[in-house]
Amino acid sequence: IIDSLHAFLAPMMATLSSRHLHRFCSSILLFHLASSLPSITAFAVAAASAVSSNDITIQNGNNMPIITTPSIVYTIAGSDSGGGAGIQADLKAIHTLSSGNCHGCSAITCLTAQNSCGVTAVHSPPVEFLREQLSTLEGDLYPRAVKVGMLGTRDLAEEVGGWLRRLKEEDSGKKDENNNNGPLVVVDPVMISTSGHKLVDDTAKSAMIERVFPYADIVTPNKFEAEELLGRKLTSPEDVEAGAREILAMGPRSVLIKGGHSLLEEQGKVPHDEAISSKGEDNVSVGYAQDYLLMSNEMAEEGKPEKDRARLCDGSRGVWLRSDRYDTIHTHGTGCTLSSAIATAWAMGQREREEEDAGSTKKEEKVGALSSMHLVDACCIAKAYVTAGIARGAQLGKGPGPVVHTGFPNSYKHFPTIALAAGSASTLAFRSMQSYHNANSASTSSSAVTLGRILPIVDTVEWIERLVSTSGITDIQLRFKDTTDYATILDRIKRAQTLCKSKGVRLWINDYWKAAIEAGDCYGVHLGQEDLASCADAGGLDSIRSAGLAFGISTHSYSELAAALGVRPSYISLGPVFATVSKDVKFDPQGLESVRQFRSLIPPEIPLVAIGGIGNAAVARFVRGAGAECVAVIGAVTKAEDVDKAVEDLNDAMS
């Protein structure tokens, strides 16, 4: 079976390294035993896409690989005897978010006697015992990430701060090729209870700022905690942004001011309806839970691809992460869960990068969105995890219930978007499109235009002329690799559009949105993440929308997906699915598992387009099986001996 499948797959998956094929063959029988897929081809694809680490892996219910050597994540926090917050919530988040790919260790700073109604007593063990816990753990179970929670006394804050300083100093000068420097440190500055009561005194607060913040990669205060740190109220998005800059100046490398409380709330109070109606643009903080992330330039560079232009998801420019707000009181433990989820998600990505680097020096060996999981991406994943838990919250005792711990995010209903402006209630969507499969489904009745099953990408007008007469071609994208001269590009667009219009084919223009608008009659524009940011900054999104153009966006990571969703495009593309030489891509191949994940995180009415390394119909069939409704192809058409047959086969594969 193994030999037959290896021979069957090798010609179609030439972009896969021999190491990945070897790992596939090593694990194929495990998948055979566990699989109920009806065909050997589907079975082979499911197995091949799941092999994404040096260890033999199997899939679990959340479509995340179970890895034999989990990452170590510490939680240094208090104990909640009610099980909803503190280290109890942290450990649940570490395990369930990672589906076992991370192992949680705990060092307890305080013990509480509490239930869902409140805290009745607090006991802080001696500082020497905390020191012993940390020393014992560090000597055997070294962490990839550390979450720090409640530090109720100055002595505790100073002890943890000293330990973090030594941890960082030991790892100084050991930056890897991804520019990562030691374990990620996430600090949740627990100071104010949900009811508005102070949990730490001023000496503990000052010690946290002086001794802990300088070694934190990110601090995650809620609204009330940020106000306590700043000594003033935050009542507008501008206040939050200014406050984040001030907290960043206190020493951490980034800050996430959480939006679980609306800007109209005061400690322990919910705003009245009349107060809400009088606040204008700030009302959006009541309808949405918006977190504001700001990163230092140095921290932002660690997760940025090797390009010199900004993206909407770059933390150094400030990022508003938005999700729907749920009308529920069952939110106990959300702050603890979010911070530990950030640490966990980052550790998952770091492990993927480290394991792949240990196995090979070739960049193309890395596969999947996990290898691109940096801090902004980890914040997106953590917010989705918490939102899903809030949505499922339920009362267990007499008081508010805890956030529910689910798994790695798998629903568009909970995945955040990156809002272009915090005070904007919503962004108008671009021209809507539907997939071929939704258009032919009895359960849908959308009147939106149907995107083709294949989207050929070509460089010349001559190829446009060849393809507009090819049966089965409904959409073509024109890109420009040999010139940046605006007049030349405009001329090509006009000639291409004349050809497309004569045959009823839709023309998409890559990158040059101004020329597409000026040329007129183009159907749509496709932008990458860097061009998306510059276009948004120049007011171009409104211009594209006003011109009635459809709009497609490239994505390569979870944070880029959040940015794309915030714009509400006509379609979203993901790539490269497999390694490609047609373009200098700064992200690792995504693999079929990322296609499956992204499809679940994108609303079903937005088509998902897969691109990169899809060299023939057989591979396209695998990509369709993973959930993509359209494939953007280059060589599969332009290098085909029989173009008409290649187009027919590709359409059949994507049916």
N, C-alpha and C positions, 0 to 999 in steps of 0.2 A: 504494500500500500504506500509506504513512504517513498520508495523508488519511483513508483508510477506518478505520484503526485508531484514529486520534485521535477521529473521530466515534463510533466504537464504545465507546471507553473513557470518554469525557468524562462521560456521564450516570452511569456506575457509580462513577466515581472522583472525585466532586465534591469530596471532602475533600483531593484532591491540589492543590497550587498550580499555577498556570499555568507556573511555572518548571520544576517537575518534569515536567509534560507536555511542555514544550518540549525538555527534556533527553532525555526518553524518545524523542521523535520524531527527535532528532538522532542517536541511537545505534541505532535500531531495525534498520537494515539490517546493521550489524555483527553483531547478535545473529542475524539471519536467516541470515547466512552460516555462523555457528558452531553454530547450533542444530539439534538433531535431534528437537525436540519434534513430536509428531504433529499437533497442532491449532493453529490460529492463535490461539485464545484462550489456551492454555497458553503459547504462545510470547510473546504480548503480556504476560502476567503476569510471566514470567521476566525479560523485558527491563525492564519498568517497575520491578520490585522491585530490580533491580541498579543503577539509576541513582540514586546517592546522593552525588554530588559535583559540583562545577562542571565538572570535566573529563569528557570522554567516557571511559567505563570499559567494560571487558570482564571477564567472570568467569573465574577459573582453577579448578583442580581442588579447591581448598579452599573454594570458594564465597565468596571474598573478592574485592572489586573491585580490579582493577589500576589504579592512579592514575598519571597522567602525570607528576606532580611529587611524588616521595617526600619524606617527612620525613627530616631529617638527625638521626642519633643518633651521638654520640661514644662511643668506648671508650678510656679512659686506663688502660692496664694493661700487663702483661708479655706477652711472646711465648712460646708453648709450641711448640717445634719438633716435638713429636709430634702437634700439631693437635687435641688433645682439650680443652684449657682455654685460659685467657688470651684474648688478642684473637682468636685463631682461632675459639674457641667463641663469643665475643661477636659477631663479624661474621656467623657462620652463623646465630645466633639472631636477630639483627636482620633479616636478609634472609628467612629461612624463616618465622618467626612472622608477619611482616607480608605475606608473599607478594609481596614487592617494593614494598610501600607505604612502606618505610623504607630509607634508604641509610646504611650504616655507614661512619664515618671513624675512624681510629685514631691515637693518640699513644702511642708505646711507651715504657714506663718501664724495662723491663729485657729482656734477651735470655737465654733459657735453652737449654741443650743437654740435652734430655730425650727419653725415649721412654716406652713404657707401663710400663717397669720402674722408672723414677725419673729424678731430675735429676743430671746429672754436672757441670754448670758453670753459673754465672750471671754475666752481664756487664751492668753498668748504664751506659748511655751518659751523657755529661756532662749535667748539669742544663740547661746552655745549649741543648743540642739538643732537650730536651723543651720548653723555652720556645719555641724556634723552630717546632716542630711545632704547638703550640697556637696561636701567633700566626698562622701561615700558614693554618691551617684556619679560625680564627675570622674572618679577613678576607674569606673567600669563601664558606664553607659553614657558615652559622650554625646551631647545633643547636636542636632542640626538646627534646632530652633528652641527659643526659650520664651515663655509667656510669664510675665510678672503681674500679679494681681494685688490684692490688698496688703498694704504695709502699714499697719495701724500705729506704729510708734517710730520715733526717730531712730532708736537703736536698730530696729528691723530694717529700716530704709538704708541706714549706713552699712549694715552688714551685707545686704543684697547689692548695694552699689559697689562696695569693695570687691565682692565676688565677680560682678560683671566686669569691673575694670581689669581684674586679673585674666578673666576669660578672653576679653578683647585683646589685651596685651600679648597673650600667648599666641593668638592667631594673627597678630600684626605682621605684615610682610609676607603673608601666605595667600595672597589673592590668586584665585585660579583664572583660567582664560575667560570666564564669564564675569570677572571683576567682583566676585563675591568675597567677602572678608569675614570668615568665621560664622558662628551661629547667628541667625536672625534673632533680635531681641525685641519683643512686643511688650509694651508696658501699658496696662490698663489702670490708670490712676484712680482707683476706687476711693472716693472721698465723700460722696453724697448718696444717701439712700434714695430709692424711688419716691419715698414720701417726703424727701427734702431734708432729712436730718444729716448733720455732719457726722462722719464715721471716724475721722482722724483729726487730731489737733494741729495747730499751726506749725509746731516744731516738726511733726512728721511730714507735713506738706513741704516745708522748706527743705528738709533733708532729701525728700524724693526729688525735688527740682535740682538740688545741688549735687547729689551723689548718684542718682539713678538716671535721670534724663540724659546726661551726656553720653551714656552708653546704650541708649535706646535707638533702635532703627526706626521705630514708629511708636507713638503714644496715641491712645484711643479714648480721650475723654468724651463723655456725653455733654449735652448743653450745660447742665448745672455744674459739672466738674470743670468745664472750660471757663465758666463764669467765676468759679472759685479760684482757679489759677490766675485769671486775669484781673480779678477784683472789680468786675463790672458786668452789666447785663448784656446779653446778645439778643437783639430784637429784630434784626434784619439780615439778609444774606450778606450784605456788605460788612456788617459787624462780625459775622462768622469768618469771612475771608481775612479781615484785618486781625481778628483774634488768632487765627491759625498762623499768620506771619509772626505774631508776638510769641506764641508758644514755641514755634520753630526756633526762635532766637534764644530760647531757654536751654537749648542744647541737643534735643533729639534731631535725628536726620529726616524725620517726616512726622506729620500729625494728621490724624483722622478725627475730625469733630463729628460725632455721631448725631443723626437726626431723628432718633427715636422719639424725642420730645419735640413738639412743634415750637416755633419761635415765639408763639403767643402764650405758651405755658409758663407758669411760675412754679417754683418748687412745691410739689404736692397739690397743685391746683390744675384743673382743666378749664380752658377759656370758655366763657359763655358765648352763645351764638351771636349776640349783638357785638361782642368784642371781635369775633372773627370777621363779621361782615364789614367792620370799619377799618380793616388793615390793608386793603388794597392788594398789592402784589405779594405781600407776605402770606396771604391765604394759602399759597401753594405749599407751605410747610405743614399745613393741616391735612391737605389731601395726599401728600406724598411724604415718605420717610427719606430725607435727603442727607447724605453724609458728605462732608467736604474734606477732600484729601489734598494736602500740600506737601511736596517733597523738596528737599534741598537739591541743588543741581547735581551734586555728587551722587546722591542716592538715586536720583532719576536716571542717571547715565548707566547705572548697573543693570537696569532691565531694558535699556533702549537698544534697538537694532543698530547696526553699524551704518547709520545714515545721519546726515547732517541737518535734517529738517524736522520740525516739531510735528507731533501728532496730537489729536484731541485728548488722547488718553495719557499723555505725558504728565506725570505728577508735578513736575516743576512749574507748570503753567496753572496748576490748580484744577481739580477735577470734582465735579458734583455728581455723586453716585445717587441715582434715584430709583426708588421702588414704590409700589403702592403701599399706603398705610392701612393696616387692618384695625378695625374698631373692636379691640379686645383688651381685657385687663390681664390676660394670661401671657405675660411677657417676662416672668421671673427668670433671671439668668441670661438675658440677651447680651448684656455687655461682656460678661465672662465668656460666653459662647463665641461671640464675634472675635474677640482678641485671640482666643485659642485656635479658632478656625483660620485666622490669618496666618498664625505660626505654622499650622498644619499644612495648609495649602502651599505655602512657600517651601516647607521642608519636602513636600512631594516633588515639587519642581526641581529643587536642588539635588535631591537624590537621583532623579532622572538624568540630570546633567553630569553629575559625578560618576554614575555608573557607566554611562555611555563613554565618557572621556577615559575611564579606566580600561574600557574594552578596545578602544580604537581612537586614533588621532584624527580620523576622517570626520568632518562635520556632518556629512550625509548619513552617518550612522545613527544620529539621533532622530527619533520619530515621535510625533504626537505633540499636542498642545501643551502637555505637561512640561516638555523641555523648554517652553517659552514662559513658564509660570514664574514671573517676578512679582514685585510687591504690589503693583497696581492690579495685576491679574488676581493675586491672592486676596486682595480686598474685594474684588468683584465676586469671587467664588464664596468668600466668607459671608458677604451680604446676602447672596442668594440662599446660602445654607440657613442663615438666621431667619430670613423672610419665610422660607418654607416651614421652619419650625414654629414661627408665630402663627402662620395660617392654620396649623394643626393643633395649636395650643388648646388645652382643656383643663378644667378644674379638677384637682385631685383631692384637696382638703377643703377647709372652710374659706380659705383665702385665694388670691390669684394663683393660677397654675403656672408651671414652668414652660419654657420654650421646649418644643419637641425636637429630638435629635433624629434626623432622617438619614440622608446619605449624600453622596456627591451630587450636586445640583443636576437635575434632569428635566426641568420644566421651564418653559418660557414665561410662565406666570410669576415666577419668583426671581428670575435673573434680572439684574439691574440694568438700567441704561445710563449713559453719561449725558447729562442735560447740558445744552449749550449755554443756558442761562438759568440760574437758580430761581429767579422770580417769574419765569415763564411757566404758565400752567401746562402747556402742551406745545409740541412742534407740529406744524402742518405736514402731513405725509406727502410724498411725491406721488406721481402718477402710479396707481396701483396696477400690479400684474398678478397673474395667477399661473401656477404651473400647469403643464399639459395634463398631469394626473388629476389635479383638482378640477380642471375644466371638464374632464371626462368622468367625474365622479357623480353618482346620482345624489349624493348627500350635499353637494354644493350647488349654489345657484348664482355665483358671482358673474357680473357682467364685465369684469376686468379683462384686459387684453391678455392673451395666453402667450407666455414666453416659450420659445422653442425648446426642444429637448437637447439640442446642441447649439453652441454659440461659437462658430469659427472665429478665430482672431488672426487677422492678416495684416501685412505691412504695406501692401501696394494696391493701387487702384486696379491694376491688371488682375489681381486675385479677386477683387470685388466683382469685376466684369465676368470672371469665370464662374463664381459661385452664385450670383443672382439668378442664373439660368439653371441651376442645379435643383432638381426636385428634392424637397425635404428641408431646404434652407429657408428659414423665416427671419432669422436675426444674424447680423454680421457685425463684428467689432473691428474698427480700424485703429491701428496704433502706428506710432511714428518712431522708428529706431534710428533713422539715418539723418534726421534734420531736426532742428529746433527753430528754424526760420518761420515766423508767423505767416508770412505771405504764402510761402510754399505749402504750409499745412492747410491754410484756408482754401487754397486752390484745390488741393487733393480732396478735402472734405466736400466741396461743391461738386466736383466731378463724380465722386463716389455716391453722393446723395442722388444725383441725376440718374445714375444707373440703378440704384436701389428702388427709387420711386417708380421707375418704369416697370419694375417687376414685382412691386408690392412687397419688397423686403425691408425690414426695419434696420436702420443704420445706427450703430452705437459708436461714439467717439471716445477713445481712451485719453484721459488726462486733460486735453485741451478744450475745456468747457467754454471759454470765451469764444473761441473759433467756432465751436458747434452752435452757439447761440447766434453768432453773426451770420453763419452760412445759411441758417434757416432750414426747416423741413427735416432736420435730423430727428431721430426718434428718442435717443437717449444719450447719456454721458456716463462713463465709468471712471471712478477715481480710486486711487490708492489712498492709504491713510495719511501720508504726508501731504498729498494734494488736497485731501479732504480738509485738513486743518487750515492750509493757506487759503482755500476757497471760502471756508466759513469765516475766517478772519477778515476777508475782503468783501464780505456780504454776498458772495457768489451763490450760496445756496438759495437765497431768495430770488436771485436772477434766474437760476436754472428752473426753479419752481414756477416762476412767473412766465417763463417761456414755454411752459407745458411739457418740458422734457422729462422722460423717465430717468431714473437714477440708480446706478449700481455701485456697490462699494466692496473693495477687497478687505478681507480680514485674515489674520494669521495667529491671533491669540485671543484669550478671553476678554482682555481689556479693549482690544480693537473691536471685538464683537459688541461690547457694551456701547462703544462710541458709534458704531454703525446703527445699532438699534435706536439710539437717541435721535438720529436723523430721520428715521422712518423711511428707508429707501424702497425702491421698486423691487430689488433683489439684493441678496448678500452672497458674495462669493467667498470660498474658503480654499486656501492653498498654501504651498503646493501640496497636493495630496501625496504624490510621490516625487522623488528627486527629478529635477529638470535642468536642462542646459540651455533652454530657450530664453532665460532671463536670469539676471543676477539677483537671486532671492536671498534675503538676509535672515530668513527663518528656516528652521528645519522642516523636513517633510512631515506632514500631519498624520498620514496613515488613515485607514478606514475607520478606526475607532473614533478619531476626532470628527470625522464626517457624521457619525452616528450621534455623538454628543452635541455638536452644533445644531443638527437638525432638531433635536429636542429642546434646545435653548432659543430657537428662533420661532416666532409665531407662525402657525401653519399657513397663513395667508401670504407670507413672504417666501418666494421661491429661494431655494439654496442651490447655488451654482458651484460645482467643484472644478478646480483647475490644477494643472501641474502633473506632468508625467503620465497623462492619460493617452497612451500612444495608439490604442486600437479599441475595437468594439468589445473585445473580451474583457479588458480592464475596465472599460466604461460600464459593463454589466455589473461588475463588482461594486463600483462606486454607486450605481443606482440602488443596489441591494443595501448599501449602507445608509441610504436616505436622501441622496442628492437628486434633485429633479431635473437638473440640466448640467451638462459638462461643457466647459470652455476648452476648446481644442485648437492646437496649432499644427504640429507635425502629423497628427492622425489624419488630417485632411490634405495639408500642403505637400506632404511627402508620400502620399498614397499613390500607388501605381494606377489605380482606378478610382478617381475621386467620387464618381457617382455611386459606386458600390460601397466605398468607405462611408459616405454620408448615409446611405440606406442602412448599413449595418449598425452604425452608431445610433441612429434613430430607433432601430429595433431594440438595441441593447438598453436604451433609456426609456422604453415603453413600460 
